[in-house]
Structures are given as structure tokens and as C-alpha cells.
Amino acid sequence: MINHKVLSLIGLAMKAGKVVSGEFSTEKAVKTGTAFLVVVAESASGNTKKKFGNSCSYYQVPLYFLGEKEELGRAIGKEFRASLAVTDENFAKAIEKQLEMNS
């Protein structure tokens, strides 16, 4: 079970229009430099995790594996999502701070 504060912050960022979700959009945000933080579901496929692991380390974007696809989807008002990117620096910092406190 992941921290509700993290999911709430992701939800707020989504309402503010500062989250892109889905594999294609997340990858595009990383490659274009608009992603400040990437979250991939722990239940995502090994291939997806490896792909984002490689691209996030190359483009130096913080990457976190957390929760289930359903939890990430629910946080942003969608059905389920394996990956999402936060495109606002302040939201990304706030979410990262919460994640660091929990680890």
C-alpha cells in the first residue's frame, strides 16, 4: 500500500494539468525534457520498467516504482496507468519529498 499523500499530490498535479500518463506520453515527456518526475507502477511489465529505467537515467529524470496500476490510475481519475510523468517542478519536488519520507 502506498502513501495516500503521494497519491493526493499526484491527483492535485493532474487537476492542475501537470501530469501526463500512459507509456507513450510519459516517454515523450522524458525525451522532450518536460518531465520532472516519473512514476511507474510496481505491477508494470519488466519491459516497461527497463525502458523507463534506461530513459530516465539517460535524461536524468527521477524515477520511482510504486503502487499498482489501478492505484496510479485512480489517483489521476483514469482506469489504470502503468506510468505517468509530473511536468511541474514544484509538484515533482513535493511528491519526491513525500516519497523520501516514506522510504
N, C-alpha and C positions, 0 to 999 in steps of 0.2 A: 504493500500500500504506500502510495507516495503522498507527500505533504500537500494538504489542501491549500495552503498559502501559495505554493508554487503554481498549482492549477488555477487558483483565483487570479494570480498575476498574469498567467498566460491568457486567461479569459478576458481580463481587462485590456491587455495588449491587442487581442483580437477585436474587441469592440472599438478600439481606437484605430483600427485598420493597420496595425503594425505587426501582423503575423501573416505569413504565407504558409500554406500547408500542402501536403502531397509531395511525392517524390520529385516530380518534375519541377514544380515551383520552388521547392526548398533548394534543389541543386542549382537552379538558375540564380537564386538569391546569393548563394555561396560564391558562385563563379563571377557574378557581377559586383561583388563586394558590398551588397546591401544587407547581408545577414550579419548580425552581431552575436547571435547565439543559435545553435541548432540543437533540437531535442529529437531523439529517435527512440521509439518505443522499444523496451526490452524484448517484447514479443515480435519485433520485426524480424524478417529473414536475415540469415547470416550474410547473404549477398548485399542486402541494403545496409546493414551495419558496416560492412567492409568498405562499401562505396563511399558512405559519408565519413567514415574514419579517415580514409585516404584523402578525400577532397577537403575536409575541414582542417586536417593537419597541413596540407599544402597551402591553403589560403589563410591559415592561422585564424580559424574561427573556433571558439569554444564549443565543444560537443559534449552532450550529456545523454546517457541512456537511462530512461526512466519510465516506469509505468507500463501499462498495457495499451494497445492501440485504441481500445474502447475508451479508456480514461482520457487519453490525449484528445480524442475526437469530441468527447462530451465537454471537455474544458473549453473548446472553441466552437461548440454548437453544431458540430458535424457528426456523422455516424461513427466512423473510426478513421484514425490517421496514424500512419507508421512514422511520419516525420513532419516536423514543422520548423520554421525559422522565424526568429524575432528580428524585425527590421528596424527597431528603435533602440539606440544605445542605452538610454536610461532604463527602459523596461528590461533589457538584457542584463544590465548590472544588478537590478533589483532581484531578478529571478536567480541569477548566479549566486548572489549573496544568500538567498534562502537555501539554495542547494548546498552551498558550502556549510551552512549552519547545521544541516541535517546529516552531513556525512561524518 
